[in-house]
Amino acid sequence: MLPEWVPDGVDITTPNAARVYDYALGGFHNFEVDRRFAEDAERAWPGVIQLAHDNRAFLGRAVRWLAGNGIRQFLDIGSGIPTLGNVHEVAQYAAADARIVYVDIDPVAVAHSQRILAGNRHATAVQGDVRRPQDILGHPTVTDLLDFSRPIGVLMVAVLHFIGGPDDPARILREFADATVAGSYVAVSHSVPAEDAAGQENVRRLYQRTPTSLHVRTPAEVVGLLAGWQVLDPGLVPISDWHPDPEDADDPAQRSAFGGVARKLSTG
Ligand SMILES: C[S@@+](CC[C@H](N)C(=O)[O-])C[C@H]1O[C@@H](n2cnc3c(N)ncnc32)[C@H](O)[C@@H]1O
């Protein structure tokens, strides 16, 4: 029998990026097929589980930075299954009045987010596809909680590498830029070519078994996606180098994903 947190119709026979990432982070909302995938991936490319942790740490630092720069509304797209260091916890710790809407394509991610957010009047979760920005932007839950006449922090952390060229990720970013006011930001992280090219290629092949295949892009290509946004210092850099916390100074660098924060161009 399936656990009670599994929404109807979920395919538990195919690994899925949200649940694999949940397992990598030590979460419990995953199935045998996801755990096996994560372990195969770690064997094929040692360090990929650490990459998930480093990415989550980048997300936390980006949210803190945004809150520190006045952002009180977050639209977190490709938000994943809540595990550790969730955006609403980080944001509402920094600013109790912060509002957050989580958006994910995965029903398990959405159902679990809604469950843990029950009673939190300032945070909620909806199902949505980043490839369809207008559906997200026009979703009544999104427009009820977020005020688009004020700056918004859009988070697209470890999601754009699941979007292929034909879906035109630069168009996606421009649509979000067009929908937000000056003073808004976007935070992104993205897989980039790794030193262990063979290991990364093995993992890329493994992802072809999931509903969301992986598209590795060079840092220059990722910057090229940020249509309508201006990347801020220190630029799009290895995620471990982006405003590192002093206590992480001795951690090994994470160079197979780049991340950064960009501000909406005033002409964008
Ligand atoms: C690696 S997780 C990242 C989670 C979180 N953003 C973080 O960085 O900790 C990627 C998430 O993107 C979601 N995703 C993949 N394709 C998507 C799409 N087209 N629209 C929305 N979410 C998507 C997956 O379901 C998964 O939860």
PDBQT file of the ligand as one rigid body, heavy atoms in Angstrom, charges set to zero:
ROOT
HETATM    1  C1  LIG A 301      16.828  19.583  -8.377  1.00  0.00    +0.000 C 
HETATM    2  S1  LIG A 301      15.214  20.055  -7.844  1.00  0.00    +0.000 S 
HETATM    3  C2  LIG A 301      15.540  21.694  -7.229  1.00  0.00    +0.000 C 
HETATM    4  C3  LIG A 301      14.679  22.066  -6.039  1.00  0.00    +0.000 C 
HETATM    5  C4  LIG A 301      14.982  23.445  -5.444  1.00  0.00    +0.000 C 
HETATM    6  N1  LIG A 301      14.777  24.491  -6.411  1.00  0.00    +0.000 N 
HETATM    7  C5  LIG A 301      16.402  23.528  -4.938  1.00  0.00    +0.000 C 
HETATM    8  O1  LIG A 301      17.255  24.030  -5.678  1.00  0.00    +0.000 OA
HETATM    9  O2  LIG A 301      16.685  23.073  -3.819  1.00  0.00    +0.000 OA
HETATM   10  C6  LIG A 301      14.451  20.437  -9.413  1.00  0.00    +0.000 C 
HETATM   11  C7  LIG A 301      12.959  20.618  -9.325  1.00  0.00    +0.000 C 
HETATM   12  O3  LIG A 301      12.495  21.148 -10.562  1.00  0.00    +0.000 OA
HETATM   13  C8  LIG A 301      11.233  20.574 -10.835  1.00  0.00    +0.000 C 
HETATM   14  N2  LIG A 301      10.940  20.720 -12.266  1.00  0.00    +0.000 N 
HETATM   15  C9  LIG A 301      11.502  20.068 -13.309  1.00  0.00    +0.000 A 
HETATM   16  N3  LIG A 301      10.948  20.490 -14.464  1.00  0.00    +0.000 NA
HETATM   17  C10 LIG A 301      10.035  21.445 -14.126  1.00  0.00    +0.000 A 
HETATM   18  C11 LIG A 301       9.135  22.251 -14.878  1.00  0.00    +0.000 A 
HETATM   19  N4  LIG A 301       9.071  22.154 -16.199  1.00  0.00    +0.000 N 
HETATM   20  N5  LIG A 301       8.352  23.129 -14.218  1.00  0.00    +0.000 NA
HETATM   21  C12 LIG A 301       8.393  23.210 -12.849  1.00  0.00    +0.000 A 
HETATM   22  N6  LIG A 301       9.210  22.452 -12.088  1.00  0.00    +0.000 NA
HETATM   23  C13 LIG A 301      10.018  21.587 -12.715  1.00  0.00    +0.000 A 
HETATM   24  C14 LIG A 301      11.383  19.137 -10.372  1.00  0.00    +0.000 C 
HETATM   25  O4  LIG A 301      10.125  18.525 -10.156  1.00  0.00    +0.000 OA
HETATM   26  C15 LIG A 301      12.200  19.323  -9.106  1.00  0.00    +0.000 C 
HETATM   27  O5  LIG A 301      11.365  19.455  -7.974  1.00  0.00    +0.000 OA
ENDROOT
TORSDOF 0
